[in-house]
Amino acid sequence: MARKFFVGGNWKCNGTVAEVSKIVKLLNEADVPSEDVVEVVISPPFVFLPQVKAVLRSDFAVAAQNAWVRKGGAYTGEISAEMLINLEIPWVILGHSERRALLKESNEFVADKVAYALSQGLKVIACIGETLEQREAGETLNVVSEQTKAIAEKIKDWSNVVLAYEPVWAIGTGKVATPVQAQEVHADLRSWLATNVSSDVAESVRIIYGGSVNAGNCVELAGQPDVDGFLVGGASLKAEFVDIIRSALVSKS
């Protein structure tokens, strides 16, 4: 089954009105493969979602960077899935390592958020990944499979889920998993899904890589058989993000 290449741009907590306008102008003018070849999703901070959605080219989608675990109410500072749907925001990133580490979001809490977001009609980029200490201890597969298992226990339909493998030690550090390391984890995850969910889900779900992806390493990473795209952090704020989107053309070629 052919899996469409997926490139997400996670702007994190960055940007001003002027900077956002500049980035969107760059994206709107970029010569990139058609949406038959690559699915592109841009994730600005919450306050810029309406601005970006209003002017971003129609073949790119917009994502929120988080959503609350249940229906809105007395949860100061949170954003509900219902609000995102009301704004016609189709995607949300959940379980990013920065939220797991800094805000202590557990596997179960992330899984509950994924399940609720899906139940409200959102599509989810669900993030998983190990720390440097866990990798050095040989625990990578155990960690990512436990994170994936928590999600699998809460959902049945994977058609609107993209798994983003992001080794924590490679996020914003300049370090990057080698193509061999990325492929190994992606293949192990696909095997885990085949055994524990279904062969159909294993074959169809897109597993993307995140962690210091840039114009210099994206082509080789994109060529790995189980790397279905990228979730890009810092480089998504720069012109090289266009080159990363273009790497879809060499994927599996």
C-alpha positions as CSV (number, residue, x, y, z in Angstrom):
1,M,0.0,0.0,0.0
2,A,1.5,3.4,-1.0
3,R,1.6,5.8,1.9
4,K,1.5,9.5,0.9
5,F,4.6,11.4,2.1
6,F,3.8,13.7,5.0
7,V,5.6,16.9,6.1
8,G,4.6,18.8,9.2
9,G,6.1,22.1,10.3
10,N,6.0,22.7,14.0
11,W,6.7,26.3,14.8
12,K,6.5,25.7,18.5
13,C,6.4,29.0,20.6
14,N,7.9,31.2,17.9
15,G,6.7,34.1,15.8
16,T,5.2,37.6,15.5
17,V,2.5,38.8,13.2
18,A,5.2,40.1,10.8
19,E,7.3,37.0,11.0
20,V,4.3,34.7,10.4
21,S,3.3,36.8,7.3
22,K,6.8,36.4,6.0
23,I,6.9,32.6,6.5
24,V,3.5,32.2,4.9
25,K,4.5,34.3,1.9
26,L,7.5,32.0,1.4
27,L,5.3,28.9,1.6
28,N,2.7,30.3,-0.7
29,E,5.2,31.1,-3.4
30,A,7.1,27.8,-3.1
31,D,7.4,25.4,-5.9
32,V,6.7,22.0,-4.2
33,P,5.2,18.7,-5.3
34,S,1.5,18.4,-5.7
35,E,-0.8,17.2,-2.9
36,D,-1.0,13.9,-4.7
37,V,2.7,13.4,-3.8
38,V,3.0,15.1,-0.4
39,E,0.7,16.2,2.4
40,V,1.9,19.4,4.1
41,V,0.6,20.6,7.5
42,I,1.7,23.8,9.2
43,S,1.4,24.2,12.9
44,P,1.8,27.8,14.2
45,P,1.1,28.8,17.8
46,F,-2.5,29.0,18.8
47,V,-2.7,32.8,18.5
48,F,-1.7,32.7,14.9
49,L,-4.0,29.9,13.7
50,P,-6.7,32.1,12.2
51,Q,-4.1,34.4,10.6
52,V,-2.3,31.4,8.9
53,K,-5.5,29.6,8.0
54,A,-6.9,32.7,6.3
55,V,-3.9,33.2,3.9
56,L,-2.1,29.9,3.6
57,R,-2.3,28.2,0.2
58,S,-5.2,25.7,-0.1
59,D,-3.1,22.6,-0.7
60,F,-1.4,23.1,2.8
61,A,-3.4,22.3,6.0
62,V,-3.1,23.8,9.4
63,A,-2.6,22.1,12.8
64,A,-2.8,23.1,16.4
65,Q,0.1,22.2,18.7
66,N,-2.1,20.8,21.5
67,A,-5.6,20.2,22.6
68,W,-7.3,19.6,25.9
69,V,-8.1,16.0,27.0
70,R,-11.9,16.5,27.1
71,K,-14.7,19.0,26.4
72,G,-14.0,22.6,27.2
73,G,-15.0,24.2,30.5
74,A,-13.2,25.5,33.6
75,Y,-9.7,24.7,32.3
76,T,-8.0,28.0,32.2
77,G,-5.4,28.3,29.4
78,E,-6.4,25.2,27.6
79,I,-7.9,24.9,24.1
80,S,-10.5,22.3,23.3
81,A,-10.9,20.1,20.3
82,E,-14.3,21.6,19.8
83,M,-12.8,25.0,19.5
84,L,-10.4,23.8,16.8
85,I,-13.2,22.2,14.9
86,N,-15.1,25.4,15.2
87,L,-12.2,27.2,13.6
88,E,-12.0,24.5,10.9
89,I,-8.5,23.5,12.0
90,P,-8.2,19.9,10.8
91,W,-5.0,18.7,12.6
92,V,-3.5,18.7,16.1
93,I,-0.1,17.6,17.4
94,L,-0.3,15.6,20.6
95,G,2.2,14.0,22.9
96,H,5.2,16.1,21.8
97,S,8.3,15.3,24.0
98,E,8.4,18.8,25.2
99,R,5.0,18.4,26.7
100,R,5.7,15.0,28.0
101,A,9.0,16.2,29.7
102,L,8.2,19.8,30.7
103,L,4.5,19.4,31.6
104,K,4.7,15.7,32.7
105,E,2.1,14.4,30.3
106,S,2.0,10.6,30.8
107,N,1.5,8.0,28.1
108,E,-2.1,7.5,29.4
109,F,-2.9,11.2,29.4
110,V,-1.5,11.6,25.8
111,A,-3.5,8.5,24.7
112,D,-6.7,10.0,26.2
113,K,-6.0,13.3,24.4
114,V,-5.5,11.4,21.1
115,A,-8.7,9.5,21.6
116,Y,-10.8,12.5,22.4
117,A,-9.4,14.6,19.6
118,L,-10.2,11.8,17.1
119,S,-13.7,11.5,18.6
120,Q,-14.4,15.1,17.8
121,G,-13.2,14.8,14.2
122,L,-9.6,16.1,14.4
123,K,-6.7,14.3,12.7
124,V,-3.8,13.7,15.0
125,I,0.0,13.7,14.7
126,A,0.9,11.6,17.7
127,C,4.5,12.0,18.9
128,I,6.6,9.2,20.5
129,G,10.3,9.0,21.3
130,E,13.0,8.0,23.7
131,T,15.6,10.1,25.7
132,L,19.3,9.7,25.2
133,E,19.6,7.8,28.5
134,Q,16.9,5.4,27.3
135,R,18.6,4.9,23.9
136,E,22.0,4.3,25.5
137,A,20.4,1.7,27.9
138,G,19.0,-0.1,24.9
139,E,15.4,0.7,25.8
140,T,14.3,2.5,22.6
141,L,11.9,-0.1,21.3
142,N,10.4,-0.7,24.8
143,V,9.8,3.1,25.3
144,V,8.2,3.8,21.9
145,S,6.1,0.6,22.0
146,E,4.8,1.5,25.4
147,Q,3.9,5.0,24.2
148,T,2.2,3.5,21.1
149,K,0.5,0.8,23.2
150,A,-1.2,3.4,25.4
151,I,-2.7,5.0,22.3
152,A,-3.7,1.7,20.7
153,E,-5.6,0.7,23.8
154,K,-7.8,3.9,23.5
155,I,-8.5,3.9,19.7
156,K,-9.8,1.6,17.1
157,D,-9.6,3.7,13.9
158,W,-6.1,4.7,12.9
159,S,-7.0,6.3,9.6
160,N,-6.7,9.8,10.9
161,V,-3.5,9.2,12.9
162,V,0.1,9.9,11.9
163,L,2.8,8.6,14.2
164,A,5.8,10.9,14.7
165,Y,8.9,9.2,16.0
166,E,11.0,11.9,17.5
167,P,14.1,10.8,19.5
168,V,14.2,13.4,22.3
169,W,18.0,13.5,22.1
170,A,17.8,14.8,18.5
171,I,15.2,17.5,19.0
172,G,16.7,21.0,18.7
173,T,20.2,19.6,19.4
174,G,21.6,19.5,15.9
175,K,22.0,15.8,16.4
176,V,20.0,13.6,14.1
177,A,19.3,9.9,14.0
178,T,21.2,8.3,11.1
179,P,19.0,7.0,8.3
180,V,19.8,3.5,9.5
181,Q,18.8,4.4,13.1
182,A,15.5,6.0,12.0
183,Q,14.7,3.2,9.6
184,E,15.3,0.6,12.4
185,V,12.9,2.2,14.8
186,H,10.3,2.9,12.2
187,A,10.5,-0.8,11.0
188,D,10.2,-2.0,14.6
189,L,7.2,0.2,15.2
190,R,5.5,-1.1,12.0
191,S,6.2,-4.6,13.2
192,W,4.8,-3.8,16.6
193,L,1.6,-2.5,15.0
194,A,1.3,-5.6,12.8
195,T,1.5,-7.8,15.8
196,N,-0.5,-5.8,18.3
197,V,-3.0,-3.9,16.2
198,S,-3.4,-5.3,12.7
199,S,-1.4,-5.8,9.5
200,D,-3.6,-3.4,7.7
201,V,-2.9,-0.6,10.2
202,A,0.8,-1.4,10.1
203,E,0.9,-1.1,6.4
204,S,-1.2,2.0,6.1
205,V,-0.3,4.2,9.0
206,R,2.3,6.8,8.3
207,I,5.3,6.9,10.6
208,I,7.2,10.2,10.2
209,Y,10.6,11.2,11.7
210,G,11.4,14.3,13.7
211,G,14.6,15.5,15.2
212,S,16.9,18.2,13.7
213,V,15.6,17.5,10.2
214,N,17.1,19.9,7.7
215,A,17.8,20.4,4.0
216,G,21.1,18.6,4.3
217,N,19.8,15.3,5.8
218,C,16.2,15.1,4.6
219,V,16.8,13.4,1.2
220,E,18.7,10.4,2.7
221,L,16.2,10.0,5.5
222,A,13.3,10.3,3.0
223,G,14.7,7.4,1.0
224,Q,14.3,4.9,3.9
225,P,11.4,2.5,3.2
226,D,9.6,3.0,6.5
227,V,10.2,6.8,6.9
228,D,7.0,8.3,5.5
229,G,7.9,12.0,6.1
230,F,8.9,14.4,8.7
231,L,7.8,16.6,11.6
232,V,10.1,19.5,11.3
233,G,10.9,22.0,14.2
234,G,13.3,24.9,13.8
235,A,13.9,24.3,10.0
236,S,10.1,24.8,9.4
237,L,10.7,28.5,10.2
238,K,13.3,28.9,7.4
239,A,13.5,28.7,3.7
240,E,15.0,25.3,3.8
241,F,11.6,23.9,4.8
242,V,10.7,24.1,1.1
243,D,13.6,21.7,0.4
244,I,12.4,19.3,3.0
245,I,8.9,19.3,1.4
246,R,10.6,18.6,-2.0
247,S,12.4,15.5,-0.5
248,A,9.0,13.8,-1.1
249,L,10.1,13.4,-4.7
250,V,12.9,11.1,-3.8
251,S,11.0,9.1,-1.3
252,K,11.0,5.4,-2.2
253,S,12.2,6.4,-5.7
